[in-house]
Amino acid sequence: MNALVIILSLVAFVVFTYFILYNSLLRSKVEVDNAWSQIDVQLKRRHDLIPNLVNTVKGYMQHEKDTLEKVIQARAAAVGAKDIPSRMKAEGEISGLLGRLLAVVEQYPNLKADRHAIELMEELKTTENSIAFARQHYNDIVMQYNYKIKAFPWIFVAPMMNLSKREYFEIENEEEKKAPEVKF
């Protein structure tokens, strides 16, 4: 009788522990998904602002058509991306191009005086700051999640849930990591 109670207690402990670990991993997965969706909201806002900004500045920036076309192409690539890693790469490219575009805008006094252009640039800068904050939060959550699926005791439960490592949202190439140069 005592052996049966001990065995049942051990089974109950294992089952209880499994569900605690399962719920903990599930919560981490949901947090990662939520953090990505917060980035996605900000990226959508940026995607909506880009055509307006390009249309506003292209009349002033006849010599910068190449820059404007690259911004539009990068936006199209990001919107058309099929998975998160390719989307992250395309969004990193947009960030670099927008930084250069805003630096180029600084060279046009008439454009800097256009109220609509100023408002769009301010909205874009605010959105870029929000994206940076959301990206940092996402990477923090991904770090915790990646740690958890590799650490004891979660390592035994994660494969049963088909959980795998998530990628960080990083800037891919060295060119994009550089701050844009503003010349006056």
N, C-alpha and C positions, 0 to 999 in steps of 0.2 A: 504494500500500500504506500509506504514512504517513497519507494523507488518510482512509483507511478506519479506521485505528486511532484517529485523532483523533475522527472521527465516532462510533465505537463508545464511546470513552471519554466523550464528551459525553453521549451517550444514557444510558450507565450512570450518570453523575453525576446527570443529571436524574431518572432513575428512583429512584436511591438517596436523593436529596434529597426527592423526593415522599414516599417511604415514611417517612422520618424525620419530616417535617412531619405526615403523616397520623397516625402513631403518637403524636406529641406532642399533636395536637388530640384524638385519641381518648382519651388519658389525661386530658386536661383535662375532657372531657365526662363521663367516668366519675367523676372526682373531684367534679364538681358534683352528679351523680346520687347519689353516696354521701353527700355533705354534706346533701342534701335528705333522704335516708333516715334520717340521724341525727336530724334535726329531727323527722321523722315519728314516730320511736320515742318521743321525748319528748312530742310532741303526743298520741300515743295514751295514754301514761301519764297526761297531764293530763286527757284525756277520760274516762278510767276513774275518776279521783279526784273529778271534779266532782259526779257524782250522789251519791256518798257524803257529800261535804261539804255539799251542799245539803240532803240528808235529815237530816243531823246538826244543822244550824243552824236549819232552818225551825221547829222547835218553840220555839226561843228568840226568833226574830226575826219575830214576828207582824206587825210594822209595816213589814217590809222585803220583803214578798212580791214587790213589783214588781222589786226588784233580783235576787231569786232567779229569777224567771221570765225575766228578761233573760239571765241567765247560762245557763239551760237552753236558751233559744232560740238563743243564740249558739253553744252547743255543737252543737246540732242542725244549724245552718247550716254549721258547719265540717266536721262528719262527712259531711254530704250534698254538700259542694262537689265539682264535677266536674273542675275543673282547678286547677293550682297557683296562678295569680294570685287566683282567687276564694277558695281555701283560705287563702292568705296574708292576705287582707283579713279573712276571718272569724276567723282566729286572732288577728289584731291586736285585733279587737273583744273577743274573750274575754280577752285580756291586760288591757285597760283595765277591763273589768267585774270581773275577779277582783281587781284592785288595789283597786277600790272596795268589793267585798265584804269583803275582808280588813280594810279600814279600818273598815267598819261593824261587823264582828265585834269590834273592839277596844272598842266602846261597850257591850258586853254582858258584865258581870263573871261571870255564871253560865256563860256560854258559854266564856269564857276559862279557867274552872276545870274544864271538862269534858275529861277525859283523851283521849277519842276525838277530840273536836274539835281539841284541841291537836296530836295526832299527825297528823291529816289536814291541818291547816294547815301544819305543818312539812314534810310530804311535798310539799304543793303548792308551798310556797316553794322547796324544793330543786329540784323539777321546773321551776319558773319560771326559776331560776338556770341550770339545765341547758339550757333552751330558749334563753335569752339567749346563752349560750356557743355553742351549736350554730348559732344564727342569725348570730352574728358570724363564725364559721368559714365558714358557707355564703356569706355576703356577700363574704368575702375570696376564696374560691375562684371565685365568680361574677365578681368583678372581674378576676381573672387570666384566666379563660376569655374574658370579653368583650373584654379587651385583645387576647388572642391571635388571636381570629377577625377582628379589624379591623387587625392589625399585619402589616407585611411580614415575612416572605414567606408567612405563614399565610393571608393574605387570598385567595390564589390557590387554596388547597386547601379552605378552609372551605365555599365554595359547592358544591363537588363532593360534600361530605359532608352537605349540607343542614343545616349548623349555623347557628343563629341566636342572637341575643342572648338571654340569660336575665335575668329580672327579679330585683332584689334583694328580700330579705325585709325590708320596712320597715313602720313603723307609719304607717298611712294618714292619719289625721286628727289635728289638734292636740289635741283632747280626750283622746285616748288617750296622747299623749306626756307629759301632765302627771302628776306624781306624785300619788297619792291623798292627800287631806288627812285626817289622823287627829286627832279632837277628843277630849279627855278631860274 
